[in-house]
């Protein structure tokens, strides 16, 4: 064993916001302040992009990893619960479908429920797939309860995430991290000082101060001060598949109790979101600037929001893609500095968490062994590509041809990895699943079905099940689920009873 190893003594995080403070909080809790010093540098003059206000179920694992009380977090971030996403007008105008979190149905014999349902449909059964999803039925009825509190009930098959106020999340995690020894330095990075071998040695702030560290985590957003500007790591551009490159975001008053799901409305040149929190709603329009101007997109968004605006609309330019290497030399990019897919399916915070999870797995010494960085990059880029394919699926399978934007989506050639997934699914509902994918079979099945991608047949093994009783068993499962959901409180009542957030007094902005 090499006893001359030189462990990291200090890690510097460049940039705050959600990415920076997730990284800081995880290191502070995971390492318990015993391995190295953690310093975060951010400037109050650079605002947080507060667009990403929705999460996926693994976000709750992040909270558990930190030891954060979920109820306290929901209250302090004005959060609401999220059972999935409703998609309207994506396949064709006037049609909608739901992407639920968690299981759909229950296995029959050794077969996946979806395969049994496929055979039932082939034999004339008319019931919809989402009628057997506890999350979808709860969302439809706008009811909610914590699934793990309903063992033995079909409710237990649901999963959930949360809608959050991004700026409150960053503030929550900052308090958490600072209480565990993270040092915050206010300042703006002016220069990045590198050693002859290209490693970053130190940062020079605008006021002349110098900050040294052994390892740097770049959370500087799309500016990518270290990974991009200093180390000149290239960027894979995915804009030929993901056409949206700008968003207009605005917050509005709530006009009704918050729904327990995100809404994604396909518009003529992109799509519009609605994310309900306890104290307000987040709204936005993701669009392609080749087809629509900022003023036009803002006008469309403001004509369709519910409730009076409480802030002025904000323009958020972005680019889709990922760095060719997310970890290079002694710099690791997390968050927007490393890559961005787009807001659909709410995966930005998840990729921050995954980036830190792999950092702990492959944590280097000061030499930053390239073998560790190579494996980190392989795993993280695979995660980005898996999510990229899932998001592109929503676009490339559209049957809309009413605008140039949707025709371009319909006619694109998707990534070969996605082409393979679609071809497998069309055969008999089979899925090319990875070992540790974010989106499991029920998610792919829900979106494929919702977008009209139908298997030509079902898996042959389903034929081992005596079929005569199957339609009746599916109807029985549906009845049990409907009854269980009917006994739950409304989502609004659940929030008021179990985790009400503080009241926020805020006057609407003048029209």
C-alpha positions in Angstrom: 0.0 0.0 0.0 1.2 3.5 -0.9 1.6 5.4 2.4 2.7 8.5 0.6 -0.8 9.4 -0.6 -1.8 13.0 -0.3 -5.5 13.3 0.6 -7.6 16.4 -0.2 -7.4 19.0 2.5 -9.7 21.6 1.0 -12.5 21.6 -1.6 -13.8 24.9 -3.0 -17.3 25.1 -4.5 -17.6 28.0 -7.0 -21.2 29.2 -7.1 -24.2 28.9 -4.8 -27.8 28.4 -5.9 -29.3 24.9 -5.7 -26.3 23.2 -7.2 -23.7 24.8 -5.0 -25.6 24.3 -1.8 -26.7 20.7 -2.5 -23.0 19.9 -3.1 -22.0 21.7 0.1 -24.8 20.2 2.2 -24.0 16.6 1.0 -20.3 17.0 1.7 -20.9 18.5 5.1 -23.2 15.8 6.2 -21.5 12.9 4.4 -18.0 13.7 5.6 -18.9 15.1 9.0 -16.1 17.7 8.7 -13.5 15.1 9.3 -11.8 14.8 5.9 -11.3 18.3 4.5 -12.3 21.9 4.6 -15.2 23.1 2.5 -15.5 26.6 1.2 -18.2 28.0 -1.1 -17.7 31.2 -3.0 -20.7 33.0 -4.4 -21.7 36.5 -5.2 -25.0 38.2 -4.1 -24.8 40.1 -7.4 -25.4 36.9 -9.4 -29.0 35.7 -8.9 -30.2 32.1 -8.7 -32.1 30.8 -11.7 -35.3 29.8 -10.0 -37.0 28.0 -12.9 -36.5 24.5 -11.6 -39.2 24.2 -9.1 -40.1 20.5 -9.5 -38.3 17.3 -8.6 -38.5 13.5 -9.1 -38.9 10.9 -6.4 -35.1 10.3 -5.8 -35.0 13.9 -4.4 -36.5 12.4 -1.2 -33.5 10.1 -1.0 -31.4 13.3 -1.0 -33.3 14.6 2.0 -33.0 11.3 3.8 -29.2 11.2 3.0 -29.0 14.6 4.7 -31.1 13.5 7.7 -33.6 16.3 6.9 -37.1 16.0 8.3 -39.4 15.8 5.2 -42.2 17.6 6.9 -40.0 20.5 8.1 -38.5 20.7 4.6 -42.0 20.9 2.9 -43.0 23.7 5.3 -39.9 25.8 5.0 -39.8 25.6 1.2 -43.5 26.2 0.6 -43.6 22.8 -1.1 -46.5 20.7 -2.3 -46.6 17.0 -3.3 -46.1 15.7 -6.8 -47.5 12.4 -8.1 -46.5 12.9 -11.7 -47.0 15.1 -14.7 -50.1 15.7 -16.8 -49.3 16.2 -20.5 -51.9 18.0 -22.6 -51.9 18.4 -26.4 -48.5 16.6 -26.9 -49.6 13.8 -29.1 -52.4 15.6 -30.8 -54.4 18.7 -29.8 -57.2 17.8 -27.5 -55.6 14.7 -26.1 -53.9 14.3 -22.7 -52.2 11.6 -20.7 -50.5 11.2 -17.3 -47.0 10.1 -16.4 -47.4 8.7 -12.8 -44.7 8.0 -10.3 -44.5 4.5 -8.9 -46.1 1.2 -9.9 -49.0 0.5 -12.3 -51.1 -2.4 -11.3 -49.6 -5.5 -9.7 -47.7 -8.4 -11.1 -49.9 -11.4 -12.2 -48.1 -14.7 -12.0 -44.5 -13.9 -13.2 -45.5 -11.3 -15.7 -45.2 -7.5 -15.6 -48.7 -6.0 -15.3 -48.3 -4.0 -18.4 -47.9 -7.2 -20.5 -51.0 -8.7 -19.0 -52.9 -5.5 -19.8 -51.6 -5.6 -23.3 -53.1 -9.1 -23.8 -56.3 -7.9 -22.2 -56.5 -5.0 -24.7 -55.7 -7.4 -27.6 -58.8 -9.4 -26.5 -61.1 -6.4 -26.3 -60.6 -5.0 -22.8 -61.3 -1.3 -22.8 -59.9 -0.1 -19.5 -57.1 2.5 -19.6 -53.6 1.7 -18.2 -53.5 4.8 -15.9 -56.7 3.6 -14.2 -54.5 1.0 -12.5 -51.9 3.4 -11.3 -52.4 4.6 -7.7 -50.4 7.9 -8.4 -52.5 8.6 -11.5 -55.8 7.9 -9.8 -54.8 10.0 -6.7 -53.8 12.9 -9.1 -57.1 12.6 -11.0 -59.1 12.9 -7.8 -56.6 15.5 -6.4 -56.2 13.4 -3.2 -53.0 12.6 -1.4 -51.5 10.7 1.5 -48.0 9.4 2.1 -47.8 6.0 0.3 -45.6 4.3 2.9 -48.3 4.8 5.5 -50.7 2.5 3.5 -49.0 -0.8 3.6 -51.2 -3.6 2.3 -53.2 -1.0 0.2 -52.8 -0.3 -3.5 -51.9 3.3 -2.4 -48.5 1.9 -1.3 -47.6 1.3 -4.9 -47.5 5.1 -5.6 -44.4 7.2 -5.4 -44.1 11.0 -5.1 -41.8 13.9 -5.3 -42.3 17.6 -4.3 -42.8 21.0 -6.0 -40.5 23.5 -4.3 -39.5 27.1 -4.3 -36.0 26.9 -5.7 -34.7 30.0 -3.8 -36.1 28.7 -0.5 -34.4 25.4 -1.2 -31.0 27.1 -1.7 -31.5 29.1 1.5 -32.6 25.9 3.5 -29.5 24.0 2.3 -27.2 27.0 3.0 -28.4 27.1 6.6 -27.9 23.3 6.8 -24.4 23.4 5.3 -23.1 26.4 7.3 -24.4 24.8 10.6 -22.1 21.9 9.7 -19.0 23.9 9.1 -19.1 25.0 5.5 -17.5 28.4 5.0 -19.3 30.8 2.7 -17.2 33.5 1.0 -19.0 36.4 -0.6 -17.3 37.5 -3.8 -17.1 37.3 -7.5 -14.4 35.2 -9.3 -12.3 37.3 -11.6 -9.4 35.0 -12.5 -8.7 31.3 -12.4 -5.0 30.6 -11.7 -3.7 27.3 -13.1 -0.5 25.3 -12.6 1.7 24.4 -15.5 0.0 21.0 -15.7 -3.4 22.7 -16.1 -4.8 21.9 -12.6 -6.5 24.8 -11.0 -4.4 26.2 -8.2 -6.4 29.2 -6.9 -9.1 31.7 -7.6 -8.6 35.5 -7.6 -11.7 37.4 -6.5 -12.7 40.8 -7.9 -11.6 42.5 -4.6 -8.1 40.9 -4.9 -8.5 38.1 -2.4 -7.1 34.7 -3.4 -8.7 31.3 -2.5 -6.6 28.1 -2.8 -7.9 24.5 -2.8 -7.0 21.0 -3.8 -10.2 20.3 -5.7 -12.8 22.6 -7.2 -16.5 22.0 -7.9 -17.8 24.3 -10.6 -21.4 25.3 -9.8 -21.2 28.6 -11.7 -24.1 27.8 -14.0 -24.0 28.3 -17.7 -21.0 30.6 -17.3 -19.0 27.4 -16.5 -16.1 29.6 -15.2 -13.8 26.6 -14.4 -14.7 23.7 -16.5 -15.5 25.7 -19.6 -13.6 29.0 -19.6 -10.5 28.0 -17.7 -10.1 24.3 -18.6 -11.7 24.6 -22.1 -13.6 21.3 -21.8 -15.9 21.0 -24.9 -19.7 20.7 -24.9 -21.9 18.2 -26.7 -24.7 20.2 -28.3 -28.2 18.4 -28.2 -30.2 21.3 -29.6 -30.9 19.5 -32.9 -33.0 17.1 -30.8 -34.2 19.4 -28.1 -35.3 22.5 -29.9 -36.2 24.7 -26.9 -33.5 27.2 -26.0 -35.3 29.8 -24.0 -37.9 30.0 -21.2 -40.1 32.7 -19.9 -40.9 32.2 -16.2 -43.4 34.0 -13.9 -44.9 33.4 -10.5 -48.6 33.9 -9.9 -51.1 33.9 -7.0 -52.9 30.6 -6.3 -56.5 30.6 -7.4 -57.3 27.1 -6.0 -55.8 24.5 -3.7 -52.6 23.2 -5.3 -52.9 20.2 -7.5 -50.6 17.2 -6.5 -49.0 17.1 -10.0 -47.2 19.2 -12.6 -49.0 20.3 -15.7 -47.2 20.4 -19.1 -49.2 22.0 -21.9 -47.9 21.7 -25.4 -48.0 25.1 -27.1 -47.5 26.0 -30.8 -43.7 26.5 -30.4 -42.8 24.6 -27.2 -44.6 23.9 -24.0 -45.9 25.6 -20.9 -45.6 24.4 -17.3 -47.7 25.0 -14.2 -46.2 24.1 -10.8 -48.4 24.7 -7.8 -46.8 25.5 -4.4 -48.5 26.3 -1.1 -48.0 30.1 -1.4 -48.0 30.6 -5.2 -47.7 28.9 -8.6 -44.7 28.7 -10.9 -45.4 29.1 -14.6 -43.3 29.1 -17.6 -43.0 28.7 -21.4 -40.1 26.7 -22.9 -39.8 27.7 -26.6 -37.6 27.7 -29.6 -36.3 31.2 -30.4 -36.1 30.4 -34.1 -39.9 30.3 -34.1 -40.9 32.8 -31.4 -39.6 36.1 -29.9 -39.3 36.7 -26.2 -42.1 39.3 -26.4 -44.4 36.9 -28.2 -43.7 34.1 -25.8 -44.3 36.4 -22.8 -47.6 37.5 -24.3 -48.7 33.9 -24.8 -47.7 32.9 -21.3 -49.3 35.8 -19.6 -52.6 35.3 -21.5 -52.8 31.7 -20.1 -51.6 31.9 -16.5 -54.1 31.5 -13.7 -54.0 34.2 -11.0 -52.3 37.6 -10.8 -48.5 37.7 -11.3 -46.5 38.4 -8.2 -43.2 39.1 -10.0 -42.4 40.3 -13.5 -41.8 37.7 -16.2 -38.1 36.6 -16.5 -36.3 35.5 -19.6 -34.1 32.5 -19.1 -31.8 31.5 -22.1 -30.3 28.0 -21.9 -28.6 25.5 -24.1 -29.1 21.7 -24.0 -26.3 19.3 -23.9 -23.5 18.0 -21.6 -19.8 18.6 -21.2 -17.5 16.1 -22.9 -16.0 15.6 -19.5 -17.7 16.6 -16.3 -14.6 15.9 -14.2 -11.3 17.1 -15.7 -8.1 17.4 -13.8 -9.1 18.8 -10.3 -12.4 20.4 -11.4 -15.8 18.7 -11.4 -18.8 20.4 -12.9 -22.2 20.1 -11.2 -25.5 21.5 -12.2 -25.8 23.8 -15.3 -22.0 24.1 -15.6 -21.9 20.4 -16.5 -25.0 20.1 -18.6 -28.7 20.7 -19.0 -31.4 18.8 -20.8 -34.4 21.0 -20.3 -37.1 21.5 -17.7 -39.4 18.8 -18.9 -39.5 15.8 -16.4 -37.8 18.0 -13.8 -34.4 16.2 -13.7 -32.0 19.1 -13.0 -31.7 18.7 -9.2 -31.5 14.9 -9.6 -28.4 15.2 -11.8 -26.8 17.5 -9.2 -27.5 14.8 -6.5 -26.1 12.1 -8.8 -23.0 14.1 -9.5 -22.2 14.3 -5.8 -23.1 10.7 -5.2 -20.5 9.6 -7.8 -18.0 12.1 -6.4 -18.2 10.2 -3.0 -17.9 6.9 -4.8 -14.8 8.0 -6.8 -13.3 10.5 -4.4 -9.7 11.3 -5.4 -6.5 12.3 -3.7 -4.8 15.5 -4.8 -3.4 13.7 -7.8 -6.9 13.2 -9.2 -6.1 9.8 -10.8 -7.5 9.9 -14.3 -8.9 6.4 -14.0 -11.3 7.7 -11.3 -12.3 10.7 -13.4 -12.9 8.5 -16.5 -15.3 6.2 -14.6 -17.1 9.2 -13.1 -17.5 10.7 -16.6 -18.7 7.5 -18.0 -21.4 7.0 -15.4 -22.6 10.6 -15.4 -22.7 11.0 -19.1 -24.7 7.8 -19.3 -27.2 9.3 -16.8 -27.5 12.4 -19.0 -28.0 10.4 -22.1 -30.7 8.2 -20.5 -32.7 11.2 -19.4 -32.1 12.9 -22.7 -33.6 10.0 -24.5 -36.6 9.9 -22.2 -37.3 13.6 -22.8 -36.8 13.4 -26.6 -39.4 10.6 -26.6 -42.1 13.2 -25.7 -41.2 15.2 -28.8 -40.2 12.8 -31.6 -43.4 10.7 -31.2 -45.8 13.6 -31.7 -48.4 13.4 -34.4 -48.9 17.1 -34.5 -48.2 18.9 -37.8 -49.9 22.2 -37.1 -46.7 24.3 -36.7 -43.2 24.2 -38.1 -41.9 23.5 -34.5 -44.0 20.3 -34.2 -43.3 19.2 -37.7 -39.6 19.5 -37.0 -40.0 17.4 -33.8 -42.1 14.8 -35.6 -39.6 14.4 -38.5 -36.4 14.4 -36.5 -34.1 11.3 -36.3 -33.7 10.6 -32.6 -30.5 9.4 -31.0 -29.8 5.8 -32.1 -30.1 4.7 -28.4 -33.7 6.0 -28.4 -34.5 4.5 -31.8 -33.4 1.1 -30.4 -35.7 1.6 -27.4 -38.7 2.5 -29.5 -38.1 -0.4 -31.9 -37.9 -2.9 -29.0 -41.0 -1.5 -27.4 -43.0 -1.7 -30.7 -42.1 -5.4 -31.0 -43.8 -6.6 -27.8 -43.5 -3.9 -25.1 -39.9 -4.9 -24.2 -37.6 -2.2 -22.8 -33.9 -1.8 -23.0 -33.3 -0.9 -19.4 -30.0 0.0 -17.7 -28.8 -1.1 -14.3 -29.4 2.1 -12.5 -31.8 4.2 -14.7 -33.8 7.0 -13.3 -36.9 6.2 -15.3 -38.1 2.7 -14.8 -40.5 0.6 -16.9 -43.8 2.2 -15.7 -42.5 5.6 -16.8 -41.5 4.5 -20.3 -44.8 2.6 -20.6 -46.9 5.6 -19.6 -45.2 8.0 -22.0 -45.1 5.5 -24.9 -48.8 4.8 -24.4 -49.6 8.4 -24.0 -47.8 9.3 -27.2 -49.4 6.5 -29.2 -46.4 4.2 -29.4 -48.1 0.8 -29.2 -46.5 -2.7 -29.2 -47.5 -5.0 -32.1 -48.0 -7.8 -29.6 -47.5 -8.8 -26.0 -44.7 -10.9 -24.4 -45.2 -14.6 -25.2 -44.8 -15.6 -21.5 -48.1 -14.0 -20.7 -49.8 -17.0 -22.5 -48.9 -19.2 -19.5 -51.6 -17.4 -17.5 -55.2 -18.7 -17.8 -56.8 -15.7 -19.4 -60.6 -16.1 -18.8 -60.4 -14.5 -15.3 -57.9 -11.8 -16.2 -60.3 -9.0 -17.3 -62.4 -9.5 -14.1 -59.2 -9.4 -12.0 -58.1 -6.2 -13.6 -61.6 -4.7 -12.9 -61.4 -5.9 -9.3 -58.0 -4.2 -8.9 -59.4 -1.0 -10.3 -62.3 -1.1 -7.9 -60.1 -1.7 -4.9 -57.9 1.2 -5.9 -60.8 3.6 -6.5 -62.2 2.8 -3.1 -58.8 3.3 -1.4 -58.2 6.6 -3.1 -61.7 7.8 -2.3 -60.9 7.5 1.4 -57.9 9.8 1.2 -58.0 13.5 2.1 -57.7 16.1 -0.7 -54.2 17.3 -1.4 -55.0 20.7 -0.1 -56.4 19.3 3.2 -53.4 17.0 3.6 -51.1 20.0 3.3 -53.1 22.1 5.8 -53.3 19.2 8.3 -49.8 17.7 8.1 -47.4 20.3 6.8 -48.8 23.8 6.4 -46.2 26.4 5.3 -46.1 29.9 6.8 -48.4 32.4 5.2 -46.7 34.7 2.8 -48.0 38.3 2.4 -47.2 39.6 -1.0 -49.1 42.0 -3.1 -49.5 41.3 -6.9 -47.4 43.5 -9.1 -49.3 46.3 -11.0 -50.7 45.3 -14.3 
